[in-house]
Amino acid sequence: SIGKLQELHNMQYGLNDVPANLQEQQQTERQLTSYMQLANADMKFLTSLTHDSPAPFARPEIVGRLAAMLLVNQSQLVGDRCRNLRVNQPERYHFDPRLLLSMLCRIFVNMSEQRSFCDAVRSDRRSFNPQLLESIVRVLERTKAVSQFELEVFTEAADRIASITADGDNMDEEGGE
């Protein structure tokens, strides 16, 4: 759904090499609406599941993919490319970046007590860096996407993962000597 948002953004702002025709744009809009409705439902469901029972998502078969998905989507929502997600009338497509970011952060918090999740986040060299977590905290503070309590819990989880990352990096360096 993020890819379709970028595609629609490019169409609406004339950033494509070849201008999109009306029919093509309408098809993209229909697809985006469908994808966003599904993504929102999936995120709500995953938020609930990880809150009630995080252990199954900490299994080796799943945890790396979950960590990568959360990091990539959080990065897209708060990173340098977030401007490419701006579309006219986002509510028409059921796109609420604040709500989506808050759900991703809740899943992150729900999983942050699981050591295997923290390790998976640390291992994802493509998307993870402590500055990403700091950016998310700043965006959450500015947009009030979560309550103050949830912000504090996310900050604690981010700090815990960052400290594990720092400890892990130190262990990696010591092990390499």
Residue pairs with C-beta under 8 A, 6 or more apart in sequence:
1 32
1 35
1 36
1 38
1 39
2 73
2 76
2 85
4 28
4 31
4 32
4 35
5 32
5 84
5 85
5 87
5 93
5 95
6 81
6 84
6 85
7 28
7 32
8 25
8 28
8 29
8 32
8 87
8 93
9 15
9 84
9 85
9 86
9 87
10 16
10 84
11 20
11 24
11 25
11 28
12 25
12 87
12 88
20 28
29 92
29 93
32 93
32 95
33 92
33 93
33 94
36 93
36 94
36 95
37 94
39 100
40 94
40 96
40 99
40 100
43 100
43 103
43 104
43 107
44 103
46 103
46 107
47 103
47 106
47 107
47 110
49 57
50 57
50 106
50 107
50 110
50 111
51 106
51 110
54 110
54 111
54 113
54 114
54 117
55 114
56 62
57 63
57 66
57 111
57 114
57 117
58 111
58 114
58 115
58 116
58 117
59 116
60 116
63 114
63 116
63 117
63 120
64 120
64 123
64 124
66 107
66 111
66 117
66 120
67 111
67 117
67 120
67 121
67 123
67 124
67 128
68 120
68 124
68 126
68 127
70 104
70 107
70 108
70 111
70 121
71 121
71 124
71 126
71 127
71 128
71 132
72 126
72 127
73 100
73 104
74 101
74 104
74 105
74 108
74 132
74 136
75 127
75 132
76 82
76 85
77 85
77 97
77 100
77 101
77 104
77 139
78 101
78 132
78 135
78 136
78 139
79 132
79 135
82 97
85 95
85 97
87 93
87 95
90 96
90 97
98 143
98 145
99 145
101 136
101 139
101 140
101 143
101 145
102 140
102 145
102 146
102 150
105 136
105 140
105 145
105 146
105 150
105 154
106 146
106 150
108 154
108 157
109 150
109 153
109 154
109 157
111 117
112 118
112 157
112 160
112 161
118 160
118 161
118 164
119 164
119 168
121 128
121 161
121 165
122 128
122 161
122 164
122 165
122 168
128 165
130 158
130 162
130 165
133 158
133 161
133 162
134 158
136 154
136 158
137 151
137 154
137 155
137 158
139 145
140 146
140 151
140 154
141 151
146 154
